[in-house]
Amino acid sequence: MVALRSAVDTGKIDPRPYQWLCYAMTGNAIRNYKGPAFITASVGAGKTIMIAMVAARFSQMGYEGMIIARQGEIIDQDAEELWNLNVKNSLFSASLGRRVRHTRSLSAAKERLLMLYSARKRKRPPWVISHRDFCLLMNAIRLTGRMLGTTSIKGPFWSGGEIVNIDTKYLVDLGFLVPTIFGVPDIEELKYDLHDFESNGEDGAQDYTESQLKAMQEEIIKQGTLTQKIMLKVMELTRNRNGVLITCAGKKHCKEAAKYLPDGSYAIVTDDMGQKMRRKALKDAYTGKIKYVLQIGCLTTGVNIPLWDTSVILRKIMSLTLLVQLLGRGMRLLKSEQVDQGLVKEDHLVLDFTGTMFELGALYDDPILEEAELQRSKRSGEEVPCPKCATLNSPYARRCIGEDKLSPDGRCEEFFQLSAVWIR
């Protein structure tokens, strides 16, 4: 660790131990290049800092490069973190309306288009695509050999494989994310009937199409006063909580849900709203000026509002990746200045009024979904003992959650057969 700290100056920032591990393994992957490889890091892992650490080292070595993200908010965070590590950079972002040039080392954001840029140590034109220098692409953190990348794209391109995985459970166990509470007993029957809209079992961050969301919205609106009942329950359950992120099926649905919230307590954030209004809404949420933010799907990545401690799901979510990204918004720790103000955030509450958690649990083997189903089964008294270790599990569990020190992953090796109820 001492040797690592001497290799890159992180200034006032004190990286977490696993961030130093990722930094070290990144360097090792570059020195022993076997093809593009990637690091997977959960929401809240501090990907921006990890990228800045790597960029700082390259800057010390005399290299130049580009950091690219698909959202202006992310690239703005990247640029700020680079300066914190004394890495000179320029920022170009259409969505932020900013073009600030300080050096040929660039930070850039281009929505809907990912570009690869690299400039070799020797002089070359500033816009050159090359797979032998480095480039940082930020979305979820990935590393590509001597070209550094952070993108959520997986597939045959990443021939070097995964270097390390910093998952959500690991961060929760170490106290770098708050734990999640899935639901409460008195909302089990308070759900929209959206059985015609099935979630997707494929990898990736797929979501419903615009036409599918429109149809879902119309189905929700047809279900009468259910939205009113749900929102009154949401206000009751979040009375003493800091901030609430509500995901809806469309603008009409957002407005219908917001109708029951106190005036001045909310903002509706959509893809097509002006950047000035968007930034104001998110700033108001960050400072606590407003408590509720309603959205359709534009706030799943690149947004850091530590006050959000409740996620309300009012529409089906198609994929696990999208769900994890969404829930990650509410799992972040408070900033030190917020703690100094006397604010407290002990957990993250998820209120699912669509059956998304249960449906995705039938499609994916994932710790977050397992925990959600376990909590639900405890509330309903449906737990069943494992025949191998006697640990209580949900009747829908795929694998026992008990511990086994002799197992490679420290977990009981008992796998359950899926019941007919689960398969339906």
Secondary structure, 3 states (H helix, E strand, C coil): CHHHHHHCCCCCCCCCHHHHHHHHHHHHHHHCCCCCEEEEECCCCCHHHHHHHHHHHHHHCCCEEEEEECCHHHHHHHHHHHHHCCCCCEEEECCCCEEECCCCCEEEECCCCCCCCEECCCCCCCCCCCCCCCCEEECCCCCECCECCCCCCCCCCCCCEEEEEECHHHHHHCCCCCCEEECCHHHCCCCCCCCCCCCCCCCCCCCCCHHHHHHHHHHHHHCCCHHHHHHHHHHHHCCCCCEEEEECCCHHHHHHHHCCCCCCCEEEECCCCCHHHHHHHHHHHHHCCCCEEEECCCCCCCCCCCCEEEEEECCCCCCHHHHHHHHHCCCCCCCHHHHHCCCCCCCEEEEECCCHHHHHHCCCCCHHHHHHHHHHHHHHCCCEECCCCCCEECCCCCECCCECCCCCCCECCCECCCCHHHHC
